[in-house]
Amino acid sequence: MASITRDRARRATLSEPRIVGIGASAGGVEALSSFFDAMPADSACAFVIILHLDPTRESQMARVLSSHTEMPVLQVKDEMRIMPNHVYVIAPDYDLEVGGGVLHLMKPSETRGHRKPVDVLFRSLARDQGDQSIAIVLSGNGTNGTDGLKDIRAEGGLILAQSPDTAKFDGMPSSAIAADLVDYILAPAKMPEALLTFLNHRRVALPGEPLATTDAHTAYREILEILQTRDGHDFKSYKLSTLSRRIQRRPNLKDMKTLDEYADLLRNDPVEVAALVKDLLINVTSFFRDPEAWKTLQEKAIEPIIANRENRSPIRVWTPSCSTGEEAYSIAMLVTERAEAAGKQFDLKVFATDARESNLQKARNGIYPEAALSGFPPERLRRFFDKTDGSYQVKKDLRNLLVFAPQNLLSDPPFSRMDLISCRNLLIYLEADAQKKIITLAHFALRDKGYLFLGNAETIGRHDNIFETISKKWRIYRKIGPMRHDILNFPSLRGTSKPRPPNERVTFLESNTSVGDVARRALLEHYAPASVLIDGNAGVLYYHGQTGDYLEQPTGEPTKDLIAMARHGLAAKLRGAVQEAMDGNKRVTTSARVRYEGTSRPVTIIVTPLTVALGDGDRLLVSFEQTPSALTQSTTDRRDSQQGANDVHDLQEELTAVRFRLQNTIEHLETTNEELKASNEETTSMNEELQSTNEELETSKEELQSFNEELNTINSQLQHKIVELEDVTNDLNNLLTGSEVATLFLDNKFCIKWFSPTTRELFDLVSSDIGRPVSHFARKFSDDNLLPDAEQVLTKLSTIEAEVSADSGRWYLRRMLPYRTQDNHIAGVVITFNDITDQKHATDAVHDARIYSEAVIETIRQPLLVLTADLRVKSANRAFYGQFRARQRDTEGQPIDALGNGQWAIPRLQALLKEVLSKNQFVEDFEVEHDFRDIGRRCMMLNARKLVRKGHSEELIVLAIEDVSELRERENAMQ
C-alpha cells in the first residue's frame, strides 16, 4: 500500500484527472453504493455516472451517493469542469459526453424508451481518453453500454463489469461479458482494489513511459516470436507502436513490472497467449459503421455495379479481416436492397475471411445483440433478421449469400474476379511494406473497374497509377488497368510441392512402416481394381488405382460428383447401380462399355455398401474391372456389334422407364407445388401478421424495459428516502415524547391522522383509532370550543389559543393552527396541549396578591402614588384622586413633576426619589408646603420607599402623602 500511496501522489500532480465512466441502470444504486463504500477518496480520479433516470422527476442520486463517499457528489451541469476526487451524476432527460476535461450535456435524439446514454458516454470517453479510458458496467437491464465498450476496447482502455451473480439485474454486465470485451469481472466492492492496482502501474500512472526492461524493442520482438511459435500468428508486419501499446496493457492487468517477466509468463501460459493475440487482432466492427460512408458506397459503387450488370449474372464481394461479420452482412444487405429496388436478381456471393476462427464462428452463427442493430430501420430489421431470446439472428436467405473462411491476408493467396473489396481499418495497423502488399493484392483480386473500400484513415498511398479515386473523403477507389505482375508479390501456397516426373517411382515406405504394411500396399497396387469411395450423394471421397480410364473431370468448375465424372457409356449404368445398392443395401454388379480414345471396351461395375461406418452418412465402394478378351478380333467385332445392339435396346428400355418415372414425378411435383403454394400463402399471411404483432410487442417491450429501469432507479432512491424518513420520524417521536407536549394531527374532516403518546392523558386513543373522527372520543378535559375553533382555523388559517382544564385538575394551553404541507397545502389542523398547571397556579397567586394589595391600598385613606424608575405615575389610589381632585387619565403615565400643571415639580423631592432607587434609601416625613390647584395652599408630609418584587426587574417607588395643613395651623395658633 505504500507504493500505491506514492504513485497516487505522483498521479495527483498531473493536470488532468483520470476519468472513470460508470454505467448502471436497474439495481445500480445498490451497486454504486457498494463501490463507493470501498473506493478511497484520494484516488485522483473523477467518476462520471450514467443512470436511467425518470426525465419527469428531479434526481436524488447525488444526495444518495454523497452518504457513501467523502468525495463531493455533484449533479452535472453543462460545461462543468472535471476535477479529481469528484463524483458527477448525470441530470435527468440528458445525454452526457466527455471532452477536453469538460462535461457536455445534450438533449437525447432518441425517444424515451430507446435511449442509450451509457453508449454515448463510453464512445466520448474513448475519443477523449484513448488508451487511458476506463469504463465500468454495473447492474442493469438490456444491452446499454456494450456498443460504447467496443470503442474503448479498440483504444486499449480498461473495462470492468459486475459479476452477474452479484447484480440485481444482470442484463448489462452479461451483455458486455458475452461480447468478450471485459478485462475484470468483479463484485462492486472488489472493483476499487483492481482499479487502483491498474492505475498505479508504471505505464498507466505516467502515460508514455515504457515498462522497465533491458531492451524494450528486443523484448517486443521476443514476445512476437513467442506468439508466432505458440499460436501461429505472425505480427511482424504490424506497426510496433500499435503493438507495444497493446502488449504493455497485458502486464498492467497482471501487475507485472517488466516485459521480460511477461515474456516468461507467455512461454508457460497458453491462456495468456490467447488473450494477448485477441488484444492484438483488433476486433472493431459494427453494422453500417460510418453511415455516411456507406451511403456514398451505395451511390458510387454498388448502384453502378447493379446498373451495369446483366440480370441473374454473378456479383462477387470480398471482405478480408471481416471480424465477427457485421461488415460482410452489411454489404450483402445493401446489395440485396439495391438489386430489389432495380428489379434485378443476381447470384451474389460475399466471401468473408478472417485470421481468427472464433470470429468466424460468431459470424457463421449470425447472432447479434439488440444493441448491435439499434440504428436499423424497421423494414431492414424485419427483412433480414429473426428475433431470438433477446438477440437477433440473420435469416437463412441472407446467410446463404456469405462464405466465411479462415485466411491471413499477409500470407495466404487472395480471391479473384471480385467486384468489390471492403478492407476497412486494417491498413492503419500495418507497416508500409505490408500496406503496399495488400493494395497490390486487392488490385489483383478485383475484376476490371472493380471497387476498393478502405477506412477513413487509410489511403492507397502511391498506387494512384492502378486505382482512381471515387470518393476521397470516404476512401472509395476503382481499379484501372490490367493486372501488373511487376508490382505483385503473390503469397506462396502453403503445403505445395514440386510436381514429380510421370515415371518417377513413389516410395511410401517410412522408417516406422512394418513389412506387413508394405506387402498389403503392394498387393493393393497390383491386384485391387480401380475403385472410388463415395458418399450417399455420389460424391467421391477417395480414389484408388488408375481410375482415369473410367472417370474424368468435366469442363468448368471442379467437381466430385461421380456421375458427372463418368466417361461416355458409364453414366447410366453407374447411376442405376448406385441407386440399387443404396436402396437394397446390397452388392450390385453390372456390365457396361466405356468409350475412351476412340475405342469401346467392356467393363464390370461393382457397387458395394460398406458395413463399417467411416463417418456420418452412407458409404459405398465403386470398383471398375475390365472384362478379359480371349476371342479373336473378328469374334470380338461381332460381339461388339451384338453388344451395341443390346446396348441400344437397353438404353431404349431404360429411357422409357425413366420417362414414365419422370412423368409420375412431374405430376406428383405439380400437386405438391400447388399444396405448398397454398400453404406458403397462408404461412406468408400469418407471418406478416405475426411480424407486425412482434414489432409492436418489441417496441412495447423496449419502452417497458426503459420505464422499468427508471422505476428501479426511483425505487432505490425512495428506499434511501424511506430510511431517512424513518430516522427523522424517530427523532420527532423522541422529541415530542421528551417535550411532554400532547400533539394531535387532524385532517380536513377532523379525523385523527397522528397523535403523540402524551395525548392519551386527554383522549383514550390507541393506534387503531387513526382515521376516526375526533368527535367520537370522550374528552378528559372541558373544551366546548374544540371543533368550532378547528373549523375557524381551517376557514381563516389563523392560530387560536385557549386555556382548558382537565378532569385531573391540571390546566392546559390548547393551541390550534393549520397543518401545512411542504408545498404550502392546508391538509388539516395541528392541536397541541401544553401543561400550564404550575404557571396557572402561579398566575392565580399573583392575581390574588395583586387584588389583596389593591384592596389594602384602596382602604388607606391617605393618598398614595406608585412611581416608575423614571418618576412616572404608574397608579394612584382613590384617596389621591379625591383629595387633589385629579382625573385618572390625566395622572397615570404622567411624570410626577407634570401633575397639576407642575405643582409637584419640586427639585428636592425628585432628588430624594432618585436616591431611593439608586441607594435603596427611603424618604420619611419630607414636608412640602405648596399651592395646589383646586385645593389651595396645603402642607403635605411625604414618605417614600422602594418597592421590591421578587422575579421582577422593574423598579417602583411607593409615595405616601399625608395632609398636615390643619396640624400645622393648630401648632402655629398655639405658638
Sequence and secondary structure as in RCSB ss.txt:
>XXXX:A:sequence
MASITRDRARRATLSEPRIVGIGASAGGVEALSSFFDAMPADSACAFVIILHLDPTRESQMARVLSSHTEMPVLQ
VKDEMRIMPNHVYVIAPDYDLEVGGGVLHLMKPSETRGHRKPVDVLFRSLARDQGDQSIAIVLSGNGTNGTDGLK
DIRAEGGLILAQSPDTAKFDGMPSSAIAADLVDYILAPAKMPEALLTFLNHRRVALPGEPLATTDAHTAYREILE
ILQTRDGHDFKSYKLSTLSRRIQRRPNLKDMKTLDEYADLLRNDPVEVAALVKDLLINVTSFFRDPEAWKTLQEK
AIEPIIANRENRSPIRVWTPSCSTGEEAYSIAMLVTERAEAAGKQFDLKVFATDARESNLQKARNGIYPEAALSG
FPPERLRRFFDKTDGSYQVKKDLRNLLVFAPQNLLSDPPFSRMDLISCRNLLIYLEADAQKKIITLAHFALRDKG
YLFLGNAETIGRHDNIFETISKKWRIYRKIGPMRHDILNFPSLRGTSKPRPPNERVTFLESNTSVGDVARRALLE
HYAPASVLIDGNAGVLYYHGQTGDYLEQPTGEPTKDLIAMARHGLAAKLRGAVQEAMDGNKRVTTSARVRYEGTS
RPVTIIVTPLTVALGDGDRLLVSFEQTPSALTQSTTDRRDSQQGANDVHDLQEELTAVRFRLQNTIEHLETTNEE
LKASNEETTSMNEELQSTNEELETSKEELQSFNEELNTINSQLQHKIVELEDVTNDLNNLLTGSEVATLFLDNKF
CIKWFSPTTRELFDLVSSDIGRPVSHFARKFSDDNLLPDAEQVLTKLSTIEAEVSADSGRWYLRRMLPYRTQDNH
IAGVVITFNDITDQKHATDAVHDARIYSEAVIETIRQPLLVLTADLRVKSANRAFYGQFRARQRDTEGQPIDALG
NGQWAIPRLQALLKEVLSKNQFVEDFEVEHDFRDIGRRCMMLNARKLVRKGHSEELIVLAIEDVSELRERENAMQ
>XXXX:A:secstr
 HHHHHHHHHHHTSSS EEEEEE  TTHHHHHHHHHHHS TTSSEEEEEE    TTS   HHHHHHTT SS EEE
  TTEE  TTEEEE  TT EEEEETTEEEEE  SS TTS  HHHHHHHHHHHHHGGG EEEE S SSSTTHHHHH
HHHHHT EEEEE GGG SS HHHHHHHHTT  SEEE GGGHHHHHHHHHTSHHHHSTT   B S HHHHHHHHHH
HHHHHH    TTB HHHHHHHHHHHHHHHT SBHHHHHHHHHH HHHHHHHHHHHS     TTSSHHHHHHHIII
IIHHHHHHS TT EEEEEESS TTSHHHHHHHHHHHHHHHHHT   EEEEEEEES HHHHHHHHHTEEEGGGGTT
  HHHHHHHEEEETTEEEE HHHHTTEEEEE  TTTS    SEEEEEE SSGGGB HHHHHHHHHHHHHHEEEEE
EEEE TT   TT TTTEEEEETTTTEEEE SS  TTT      TT      TT       TT  HHHHHHHHHHH
HHS EEEEEETT BEEEEES  TTTB   SSS   BHHHHB TTTHHHHHHHHHHHHHHTS EEEEEEEEETTEE
EEEEEEEEE SS  SSS EEEEEEEE    S HHHHHHHHHHHHHHHHHHHHHHHHHHHHHHHHHHHHHHHHHHH
HHHHHHHHHHHHHHHHHHHHHHHHHHHHHHHHHHHHHHHHHHHHHHHHHHHHHHHHHHHHHHHHT EEEEE TTS
BEEEE GGGGGTB   GGGTTSBGGGS BSEE TTHHHHHHHHHHH   EEEEEEETTS EEEEEEEEEE TTS 
EEEEEEEEEE HHHHHHHHHHHHHHHHHHHHHHH SS EEEEETTSBEEEE HHHHHHHT  GGGTTTSBGGGTT
TTTT  HHHHHHHHHHHHH   EEEEEEEEEETTTEEEEEEEEEEEE  TT    EEEEEEEE HHHHHHHHHH 
